[in-house]
Amino acid sequence: MFNLPNLFTAGNMLCGALSILFMFSGRLDLALFSILIGAVLDFLDGFLARKLGVSGELGKQLDSLADMITFGLAPGLLTLQTIVVSIYLDGPRYGMSFNEFAHFQMNNWIGAVFHGVPNSMDASIKYLPFFGLIIPFFSIFRLAKFNIDLRQSDNFIGLPTPLNTIFFCFFPLLIWVNFGDEAFFSGWTSSLLNPHLIAVFSVLMSLMLISEIPLFSMKFKNFSWHENKVRFIFLALCSLFVVLLGVWAIPLIVLLYLTMSFVFKNINQKK
């Protein structure tokens, strides 16, 4: 039970729990970092299980339970908080840091929704942040489906929850990186942080979780070029995007993943 891969899986779950605690403590930077560490542990637990020959039903179930916290509930709450922050971005920030601003506005929203405290958030947008909870709603179905779908032993059917989480980390990271740049929030780039747009993405990306789209997996059974060329090419391009584009690389990585899956699927079918 307490083998090394399962301990890594448990560490992934703890990272998700810590991320949620950091969010409600006003430390979105640490919340994002915790999710990143969880993603690394999630990759390593499967790799170690295959290398050590200890893969089994228990590890599979533990992995999905941990993923539901780190890549289901945590990104859902993170997106909820991001929508709250994006609603207030056009207003004054009073010289606050990103974390202080996020914590202050989250308290504003909680007061308005749950305690009826009057503030500037009108009824037309007050409940929009709840769209973030669509992510864990569909994630639980995605993870349960993965556990019983024999077609997904080597590849994925539908968007994997870790990649979906990485996509939704883009929005708070974009705010964080540019928080002190007033020109950014008054230019065309600010349109990406429209709360309605983020809510729409929450629905569209969540539907992709349970879709029948065939996608390649990042499971390395070995490091041979012949068996992993798609994965190596993907990782190389991702590294290049991150170096050249920084936080802007995130949506491009998701688009690249979908595109490469489509292209290589068609190539394999022709063979």
Stockholm file with secondary structure:
# STOCKHOLM 1.0

chainA/1-271         MFNLPNLFTAGNMLCGALSILFMFSGRLDLALFSILIGAVLDFLDGFLARKLGVSGELGKQLDSLADMITFGLAPGLLTLQTIVVSIYLDGPRYGMSFNEFAHFQMNNWIGAVFHGVPNSMDASIKYLPFFGLIIPFFSIFRLAKFNIDLRQSDNFIGLPTPLNTIFFCFFPLLIWVNFGDEAFFSGWTSSLLNPHLIAVFSVLMSLMLISEIPLFSMKFKNFSWHENKVRFIFLALCSLFVVLLGVWAIPLIVLLYLTMSFVFKNINQKK
#=GR chainA/1-271 SS CCCHHHHHHHHHHHHHHHHHHHHHTTCHHHHHHHHHHHHHHHHHHHHHHHHHTCCCHHHHHHHHHHHHIIIIIHHHHHHHHHHHHHHHTTSCCTTCCHHHHHHHHHHHHHHHHHSCCCCSCCHHHHTGGGGGGHHHHHHHHHHHHHHHCGGGSSEEESCCHHHHHHHHHHHHHHHHHHTTCHHHHHSGGGGGGCHHHHHHHHHHHHHHHTSCCEEECCCCSCCCHHHHHHHHHHHHHHHHHHHHHGGGHHHHHHHHHHHHHHHHHHHHHHC
#=GC SS_cons         CCCHHHHHHHHHHHHHHHHHHHHHTTCHHHHHHHHHHHHHHHHHHHHHHHHHTCCCHHHHHHHHHHHHIIIIIHHHHHHHHHHHHHHHTTSCCTTCCHHHHHHHHHHHHHHHHHSCCCCSCCHHHHTGGGGGGHHHHHHHHHHHHHHHCGGGSSEEESCCHHHHHHHHHHHHHHHHHHTTCHHHHHSGGGGGGCHHHHHHHHHHHHHHHTSCCEEECCCCSCCCHHHHHHHHHHHHHHHHHHHHHGGGHHHHHHHHHHHHHHHHHHHHHHC
//
